[in-house]
């Protein structure tokens, strides 16, 4: 990854008595695709609006491309944004729409024309360049919106639910474009979404928010690994030592242990609800350490596999719709 392009330190936004974002601290780097996750009301859209200077923070600091919030116009020239509910002029063609926005960024007419043509190719809309936007499908409009976010060749691209309402083919097209933005253009992409499988496909890191606060951040593998260490697993020991193993595990707080009927030498270990809420990182590691510390040979130890969706549910303790 390249240098840091987004840096937030204790970034906070309050609306009256409601805290929309509280003490957000994180970084993102050039060439990275960061998934911004969280249940409804977690603060994802507020975070995007803060980083793009649409909202002013109540407190805290942030910088985009090394530029602080006291220079909002310079930040806006370096970011591209696709809001969740983007509007499009129905009478314009795709080419006219992009050319117009390129001109708004100060490009001469000839350069605006070239940028529009190139971006239409990049998002797979060159064959519909002269069609009115009113004839575009939802997926085509989303791709056009991504193209519009790129007219100023931004260093940071922030997209709010870009695949919402798209069929699987449309989702794949959009995700391919996002991957290309990060890899070929070298931009930082921040993807706010509820669709967790697509985060696993395209994101190099995730930032999970809940109730306006950062709950956990890191690569997809790191986040799922932390939750996997907390959840459940199977431990096999010599059958004559099963009682000794249960007594050793009884000394580990927050664990539930049972012997499986079909395998008398196999212990099923899981965290209690209280331990899940505590977000302890010890989990299965503490269980294994307790057994080994009691001089009990471990014949096998398997931690259940966890996907990002499992991690999300465990971390936020909410249902995903």
Residue pairs with C-beta under 8 A, 6 or more apart in sequence:
1 29
1 30
1 31
1 32
1 204
2 29
2 30
2 31
2 186
3 29
3 30
4 27
4 28
4 29
4 30
5 28
5 29
5 30
5 64
5 65
5 155
5 156
5 188
6 26
6 27
6 28
6 51
6 62
6 63
6 64
6 156
6 188
6 190
7 26
7 27
7 62
7 63
8 24
8 25
8 26
8 27
8 51
8 60
8 61
8 62
9 25
9 60
9 61
9 62
10 23
10 24
10 25
10 59
10 60
10 61
11 21
11 23
11 24
11 25
11 47
11 50
11 57
11 59
11 60
11 61
11 62
12 19
12 21
12 22
12 23
12 24
12 57
12 58
12 59
12 60
13 19
13 20
13 21
13 43
13 46
13 50
13 55
13 57
13 58
14 20
14 58
19 211
19 212
20 43
20 46
20 212
21 43
21 46
21 47
21 50
21 57
21 209
21 212
22 43
22 211
22 212
22 213
23 60
23 213
23 214
24 43
24 47
24 60
24 209
24 212
24 213
24 214
25 214
26 207
26 214
26 217
28 34
28 156
28 188
28 190
28 205
29 188
30 155
30 186
30 187
30 188
31 182
31 183
31 186
31 187
31 188
32 182
32 188
32 189
32 204
32 205
33 178
33 179
33 182
33 189
33 191
33 202
33 203
33 204
33 205
34 188
34 189
34 190
34 191
34 203
34 204
34 205
34 206
34 207
35 191
35 193
35 199
35 203
35 205
35 206
35 207
35 220
36 44
36 47
36 48
36 190
36 191
36 192
36 193
36 206
36 207
36 209
37 44
37 192
37 193
37 194
37 196
37 199
37 206
37 207
37 208
37 209
37 312
38 44
38 208
38 209
38 210
38 215
38 316
39 210
39 316
39 318
39 320
41 211
42 209
42 210
42 211
42 212
42 316
43 209
43 211
43 212
43 213
44 160
44 192
44 209
45 84
45 160
45 192
46 55
46 212
47 192
47 209
48 81
48 158
48 160
48 190
48 192
49 55
50 56
50 57
50 62
51 62
51 64
51 79
51 156
51 158
51 190
52 75
52 76
52 79
52 81
52 158
53 69
53 72
53 75
53 76
56 69
57 69
61 68
61 69
62 68
62 69
64 75
64 78
64 79
64 155
64 156
65 75
65 78
65 155
65 156
67 74
67 75
67 78
69 75
77 105
77 152
78 152
78 154
78 155
78 156
79 154
79 155
79 156
79 157
79 158
80 148
80 149
80 150
80 151
80 152
80 154
80 156
80 157
80 158
80 187
81 149
81 157
81 158
81 159
81 160
82 142
82 145
82 146
82 148
82 149
82 157
82 158
82 159
82 160
82 162
83 160
84 160
84 161
84 164
84 192
86 141
86 145
88 97
88 133
88 136
88 141
88 144
88 145
89 97
89 133
90 132
90 133
90 134
91 132
91 133
91 134
92 100
92 132
92 133
93 129
93 130
93 131
93 132
93 133
94 120
94 125
94 128
94 129
94 130
94 131
94 133
94 136
94 144
94 147
95 116
95 117
95 120
95 129
95 130
97 133
97 144
97 148
98 115
98 116
98 119
98 120
98 144
98 147
98 148
98 151
99 112
99 113
99 115
99 116
101 148
101 151
102 111
102 112
102 115
102 116
102 151
102 152
103 109
103 112
105 151
105 152
107 115
107 151
115 151
116 129
116 151
117 126
117 129
119 147
119 150
119 151
120 126
120 128
120 129
120 147
122 147
122 150
122 177
122 180
123 143
123 144
123 146
123 147
123 177
124 143
124 173
124 177
125 140
125 143
125 144
125 147
128 135
128 136
128 140
133 141
133 144
136 144
137 170
138 165
138 166
138 170
139 166
139 167
139 169
139 170
139 173
139 174
142 162
142 163
142 166
142 170
142 174
143 173
143 174
143 177
145 162
146 157
146 159
146 162
146 174
146 177
146 178
146 181
149 157
149 159
150 157
150 181
150 185
153 185
154 187
155 187
155 188
156 187
156 188
156 190
157 181
157 187
157 188
157 189
157 190
158 189
158 190
158 192
159 178
159 189
159 190
159 191
159 192
160 192
161 192
161 193
161 194
162 174
162 178
162 191
162 193
163 170
163 171
163 174
163 175
163 193
163 195
163 198
164 193
164 194
166 174
171 195
171 198
175 198
175 201
175 202
178 189
178 191
178 202
179 202
181 187
181 189
182 188
182 189
182 204
191 199
191 202
191 203
193 199
194 320
194 321
196 307
196 308
196 309
196 312
196 320
197 308
197 309
199 206
199 220
199 308
200 220
200 307
200 308
203 220
204 219
204 220
205 217
205 218
205 219
205 220
206 216
206 217
206 218
206 219
206 220
206 223
206 308
207 214
207 217
208 214
208 215
208 216
208 217
208 223
208 312
208 315
208 316
209 215
210 315
210 316
210 318
215 279
215 315
215 316
216 223
216 226
216 315
217 223
218 226
220 308
223 308
223 311
223 315
224 306
224 307
224 308
224 310
224 311
225 306
226 281
226 311
227 306
227 310
227 311
227 314
227 315
228 284
228 303
228 304
228 305
228 306
228 311
229 281
229 282
229 283
229 284
229 285
229 303
230 271
230 275
230 276
230 279
230 280
230 281
230 283
230 284
230 314
231 270
231 271
231 276
231 283
231 284
231 303
231 304
231 306
231 310
231 314
232 268
232 269
232 270
232 271
232 284
232 303
232 304
233 269
233 270
233 284
233 287
233 301
233 302
233 303
233 304
234 266
234 267
234 268
234 269
234 300
234 301
234 302
234 304
235 245
235 266
235 267
235 269
235 287
235 288
235 291
235 298
235 300
235 301
236 263
236 265
236 266
236 267
236 298
236 299
236 300
236 301
237 245
237 265
237 267
237 291
237 296
237 297
237 298
237 299
238 265
238 296
238 297
238 299
239 264
239 265
241 296
241 297
242 259
242 264
242 265
242 267
244 294
244 296
245 267
245 291
245 294
245 296
246 257
246 259
246 267
247 294
248 290
248 291
248 293
248 294
248 296
249 255
249 257
249 267
249 269
249 287
249 290
249 291
250 257
251 290
252 286
252 287
252 290
253 275
254 271
254 272
254 274
254 275
254 278
254 280
255 269
255 270
255 271
255 272
255 275
255 286
255 287
256 269
256 270
256 271
256 272
257 267
257 268
257 269
258 267
258 268
259 266
259 267
259 268
260 266
260 267
260 268
265 299
269 284
269 287
271 280
271 283
275 283
276 314
276 317
277 317
279 315
284 301
284 303
288 298
288 301
291 298
292 298
306 314
309 320
312 320
313 319
313 320
